[in-house]
Amino acid sequence: MGLVLFCKNLRSVMSWTGLSSCSFVEQITSLFEMNW
């Protein structure tokens, strides 16, 4: 599974954009809801 790599990439993206943890989680949740 590439899920771990996916999470690492998301974490680095979060660092670049300076997003807070809460908004980060909200974006991921909405992203999964859209894709599933």
Backbone as JSON Lines, residues from 0, in Angstrom:
{"i":0,"aa":"M","n":[0.83,-1.21,0.0],"ca":[0.0,0.0,0.0],"c":[0.87,1.26,0.0]}
{"i":1,"aa":"G","n":[0.41,2.29,-0.72],"ca":[1.14,3.54,-0.75],"c":[0.59,4.56,0.24]}
{"i":2,"aa":"L","n":[-0.19,4.05,1.22],"ca":[-0.87,4.96,2.15],"c":[0.12,5.7,3.03]}
{"i":3,"aa":"V","n":[1.18,5.0,3.48],"ca":[2.19,5.64,4.33],"c":[2.9,6.74,3.56]}
{"i":4,"aa":"L","n":[3.26,6.44,2.31],"ca":[3.92,7.44,1.47],"c":[2.98,8.62,1.23]}
{"i":5,"aa":"F","n":[1.7,8.32,1.01],"ca":[0.68,9.33,0.82],"c":[0.61,10.25,2.03]}
{"i":6,"aa":"C","n":[0.62,9.68,3.22],"ca":[0.57,10.47,4.45],"c":[1.82,11.34,4.59]}
{"i":7,"aa":"K","n":[2.97,10.79,4.24],"ca":[4.21,11.57,4.33],"c":[4.17,12.75,3.38]}
{"i":8,"aa":"N","n":[3.65,12.53,2.17],"ca":[3.54,13.62,1.2],"c":[2.58,14.69,1.71]}
{"i":9,"aa":"L","n":[1.46,14.26,2.29],"ca":[0.49,15.21,2.83],"c":[1.11,16.03,3.96]}
{"i":10,"aa":"R","n":[1.92,15.36,4.77],"ca":[2.55,16.06,5.88],"c":[3.5,17.15,5.38]}
{"i":11,"aa":"S","n":[4.27,16.84,4.33],"ca":[5.19,17.84,3.78],"c":[4.41,18.97,3.12]}
{"i":12,"aa":"V","n":[3.3,18.65,2.45],"ca":[2.45,19.69,1.86],"c":[1.9,20.59,2.96]}
{"i":13,"aa":"M","n":[1.49,20.0,4.07],"ca":[0.98,20.77,5.2],"c":[2.06,21.72,5.71]}
{"i":14,"aa":"S","n":[3.31,21.25,5.72],"ca":[4.41,22.1,6.17],"c":[4.6,23.29,5.23]}
{"i":15,"aa":"W","n":[4.53,23.03,3.93],"ca":[4.72,24.1,2.95],"c":[3.66,25.18,3.11]}
{"i":16,"aa":"T","n":[2.41,24.77,3.19],"ca":[1.3,25.71,3.19],"c":[1.06,26.31,4.57]}
{"i":17,"aa":"G","n":[1.61,25.68,5.63],"ca":[1.43,26.2,6.99],"c":[0.02,25.97,7.51]}
{"i":18,"aa":"L","n":[-0.65,24.96,6.96],"ca":[-2.01,24.67,7.42],"c":[-1.99,24.17,8.85]}
{"i":19,"aa":"S","n":[-3.03,24.47,9.58],"ca":[-3.16,23.95,10.94],"c":[-3.62,22.49,10.86]}
{"i":20,"aa":"S","n":[-3.45,21.75,11.93],"ca":[-3.83,20.33,11.96],"c":[-5.32,20.16,11.7]}
{"i":21,"aa":"C","n":[-6.14,21.03,12.27],"ca":[-7.59,20.9,12.14],"c":[-8.03,21.06,10.69]}
{"i":22,"aa":"S","n":[-7.58,22.12,10.04],"ca":[-7.99,22.34,8.66],"c":[-7.42,21.24,7.76]}
{"i":23,"aa":"F","n":[-6.23,20.74,8.11],"ca":[-5.61,19.65,7.37],"c":[-6.49,18.4,7.42]}
{"i":24,"aa":"V","n":[-6.95,18.05,8.61],"ca":[-7.81,16.89,8.79],"c":[-9.13,17.07,8.04]}
{"i":25,"aa":"E","n":[-9.68,18.28,8.13],"ca":[-10.94,18.56,7.44],"c":[-10.8,18.4,5.93]}
{"i":26,"aa":"Q","n":[-9.69,18.87,5.38],"ca":[-9.46,18.76,3.94],"c":[-9.31,17.3,3.54]}
{"i":27,"aa":"I","n":[-8.58,16.52,4.33],"ca":[-8.4,15.11,4.01],"c":[-9.73,14.38,4.08]}
{"i":28,"aa":"T","n":[-10.53,14.69,5.1],"ca":[-11.83,14.03,5.25],"c":[-12.72,14.33,4.05]}
{"i":29,"aa":"S","n":[-12.78,15.59,3.66],"ca":[-13.62,15.97,2.51],"c":[-13.07,15.35,1.23]}
{"i":30,"aa":"L","n":[-11.75,15.24,1.14],"ca":[-11.13,14.63,-0.04],"c":[-11.54,13.17,-0.15]}
{"i":31,"aa":"F","n":[-11.5,12.44,0.96],"ca":[-11.9,11.04,0.96],"c":[-13.4,10.89,0.67]}
{"i":32,"aa":"E","n":[-14.21,11.79,1.21],"ca":[-15.65,11.72,0.96],"c":[-15.95,11.91,-0.52]}
{"i":33,"aa":"M","n":[-15.2,12.79,-1.17],"ca":[-15.39,13.03,-2.6],"c":[-14.98,11.81,-3.41]}
{"i":34,"aa":"N","n":[-13.89,11.15,-3.02],"ca":[-13.36,10.03,-3.8],"c":[-14.06,8.71,-3.54]}
{"i":35,"aa":"W","n":[-14.72,8.57,-2.39],"ca":[-15.31,7.26,-2.06],"c":[-16.78,7.3,-2.41]}
